[in-house]
Structures are given as structure tokens and as C-alpha cells.
Amino acid sequence: MEEKNSFMIFSAPIQGLTDPVWRHFHHQVYGGGSVAAYHTPFMRVERGEVRRRDVRDLKSEFNQGLTLVPQIIFRDIKEFRMLCDEIRIAGYSVADMNMGCPFPPQVHHGRGAGILGNIELLREVSAVITAEYGDLSFSAKMRLGVECPDEWRDALAVLNTIPLRHMTVHPRTARQQYSGDLFMDEFAMVLGASAHPVIYNGDIVRPEQIDEVMSAYPGVAGVMIGRGLFS
């Protein structure tokens, strides 16, 4: 687990944008010691195998010199195992579980934010991590829910049993996509209930907003920034 008193800034994964070349040059020009880690756009299983382009992303020569965290999206324990095994083969020891993607086709098939309501799958993931993947270090990125911002409660009870490095929370529902009100009262409750360090994600486009998050929520361990890095 990450130290709670060590504030971190992470680069968020964005499909089609945060590819190896972008990560390389962002790190060279802006990254340095300011960005703790870059996360890959989610790896997924397609037609019974891990997408080849996702594997190429992990093995790209442009990843050299920066800290990279592979992110995985899955709908069942079979997909979870396939993705974790591929991460091992590629030589990585960390993985981030995507429980926040709001894209309707993914949510409809039980991936991304759709996992939040699948408590049995989360229990399976907890057991499999303990029994089979002790050599990998996991984190998670989540929404507050699919339809309602209080759907996180049962999921968090299970996530608290998994030895996560940290948990990134975007305080919206999947239905909201990337606009609408941020449910900061619910975020504060997640922060208080989480057994893991909590990373804030959502609508950070100016540096001073990082200070505002730190001031309003002193227990936050860091921030994850996506679109703000492009602006």
C-alpha cells in the first residue's frame, strides 16, 4: 500500500490518447518527478484473447524510463486471470482494476462501472488475488455507481478485503459520463470508509484545483488527472 502522507499525482488512462508515444514525450517534457505513474488505457479480452494492441502497448520501447501501470477491464474471473497472466508475461508486477469506465457497451456487459453491482465477482477477485497473484500489486479505479451515487457501499466492503496499493475514485455515476454534478459528500464518505489510500479523480484542469482538493479533503493520498493534462 502507498503511504497516506505521500501525496501523488497520476496520469489517467484515456482511450486513443495516452498511448506509448504520448506518455514518452509527456514524461520527457513535463513528467520527470511530478507524475508518479502513467496508466495504460484499459487492456481487455476480445474474441477470446487479450487484444494484441494492448500487449504491444505494454511492450513498447517508449515505456522505458517511466513508471507504467497496466489497467485491466473484465467482466468475469476468466477474463481477470487472462489479463493478469498477460501482465506477468510482459514483465510487470502491478495492475489497476478498471471499475469506473462509463461507456454504455462496457457497462452493459458488466465491465468497468458495471462491476460495482457484481459483488460475487468482487469476492471471487479477492480470493483469486490472495491465492494466485500474490506477486502482483493491485489498485482500483471506480465510480460511485452506475445509476445512483450510493452504489459503492457494498463494493467497498469487498474492496477493503483486498490488499490494494490505493483506490482512485471519480465522484460521478456511470450514467453521468464526464459531466454533471460531482457528488463530493459521497466522496467524503468513501474517503472515510476506505481501508486504502484514496486518490481523487475528476475535473482537475488547473494546478490550483489540486491545492483545493488537498485543503478540502486532507486525507486524500493524491490525484489522478486525465483531460487536464491535455489542456
N, C-alpha and C positions, 0 to 999 in steps of 0.2 A: 504493500500500500504506500501511497505517496504521503509525505509529511504534510499535515494540515497547515502548518505555519509557513510553508514554502509556496508562495503564490506563483502560478504557472500560466503561461499563455500558449494555447494550442491553435494550430491551423486546422480549421474544419474541413471535412471532405465535401466536395461538390462535384457531382457527376458531370463529366465533359469539360471541366475546367482545371481542377487541381491534379493534373496529370504529372508524370515524372519531370517533363521539361519545365513546366511552371514551377514545381516545387524546387527544382535545382536553382533556377535563376532568382526566385524569391529568396531562397536561403542565401545565395551569394550576395544579393544586393541589400536585402532588408533583414534576413533571418538572424544569422550569427547566434549570439547568445540570448536573443529576445524570444524566439519561438522554441518552446521546449520540445515539441514534436509535431510532425506533419502526419495527418491521417489519410490513407488512401480512400478514394471513392469505393463504395462497398463492393466486396467480392461476392459473387453469387453463383449458385448452381443453375446451369441452363442445359436442357436436353440430357440430363443425367450425368453431367460432369461440370467441374469448375470452369468457368469461362476462361478461355485461353488468353484473352486480352488482359484479364485480371492477373493471371500468372506472369505475363510479360511485364506488367506494371511492377510487380514485386521484384523482378529480376533485372530491371533496367539499370544500366550503368549510371544513369542520372541520379540514382538514390544514394550514391556514395557521398559520405561526408555529412549527412543529415540523419536525424533520428526519425525513423518511419514506423508508423503503427498501422498494420493491415486491419481494415474494418470488414466485418462479415455480416451478411444479411441471410437469414434462414427461416424456414417455416416448420421444420421438424428436426428431430435429433439426428437423422441420417445426413441431412444437409449440413448440420452443425459439425459432425465428425469429418465429413469430406473436406470442408473448408479449413478446419483446424489442422488436418493432416497435410493439406497443401501448404499451409503456412510453415509447418515444421520442415517439410521438404525444401522449401525455399530458404531455410536457414534463419527464420525469425523466431523469437521467443515471446512475442507479445501479440495480443489480438484485442480488437474493440468490437463489442457486440452491438449491432445497429437495432435499436428498439424505438427509433424515432422517425424513420422515413415516412412522410405523409402521402407519398404518391399513391393514389387510389388503387391501381392494379396490384401494387405490392401489399398494401394493407388488406385488400380483399382476399388475397391468397395467404394471409396470416403472417406476412413478413413485416419487418420494420415496426411501426407503431402497433400493428396488428398482433404482435406478440404479447402486448400488455395484458390482454384478456385471457391468454392461454397459460393459466397458472400451472397446469400439469406439465406443459413443455418446459417452463422455467424450472420446475422441480427436477425434471429429467436432466436439464443442462447443469444444474447444481451438482447432481450426483455424478454425472459423467466427467465434469471438470475435476472433481475430487478423485475419482477412480482412475481416469485415463490421461488427464492433461495437467498433471502437477508440474510439468516442465514449462508450461506456458503461463504467462501472466496476463490476466484479463481485465478489461474495463468495459463500461457500457455507456451508450448514449441513448437517451429516451425522451419521449414527450410525456405530458401529464396524462394523456389518454387519447382515445380515438374520437369520441363524441363529447365527453364531459371531462372537465379538468380535475376531477377527483378519482379517476380510474386507476391512478398509480398506486393506491394503498396496498392492495393485495399483492401486486407485483413487487413492490418494495420489500414486503415481508420476506419474500423468497430471495430477492437480490441481496438482502442483508446477510444471508447464509453463505454467499459466495465470496471468496477472498478477492475482491476487486481492488485494483490499484486506485481507481476513482470512478465516479459516475457523473456523466455530463447530462444536464437537464435543460431542455428547451421548454420554457413555461407556456406552451400553447398546446392545443389538441391537434390531432392529425387533420381534422376537418377544416381547421383554420389555415392550413398550409403555412405560408410565411407572412401573413398579415393578420390584423385584428389585435384585440387586447392581449396583453401579457398577463397571465394570472400569477401575480407576484405574491399574493397571500398564500396560494397553494405552493409556490416555490419555497417560501419560507418554511412551510410545514414539511416539505420534503427534506430541506436542509436540516431541520431539527430531528427528523426521524431516521435519517440515513446513518448506517453504521460505517459508511465510507466517505472519504473526502468528496465534496460536490463541486463540480465545475459548472459555471453558468454559461449558457449559450443563448443568443437571441438579440438581434437588432443593435449590436455594437458596431457603430460606424465612425465614431470619433474617439481618440485616446482618452479624453476626459470622462467618457462613459465607463471606462474601466475603473477609474477612481470612484465614480458614483456607486458602482456595484460593490466595491470593496468597503466603502463607507456605510452603505445601507445594510449590507449582509457580511459582517466581519468574519463569519465562519466559512465563507466561500474560499475554496482552495485555489481557484483560478478561473480563467475564462477561455472559451473556445470561440474563435472568430472565423466566419466564412466570407460572406459578401463584403464585409467591411474591409477586408484585406485587398479586395479588388478596387474599392473606391478610394 
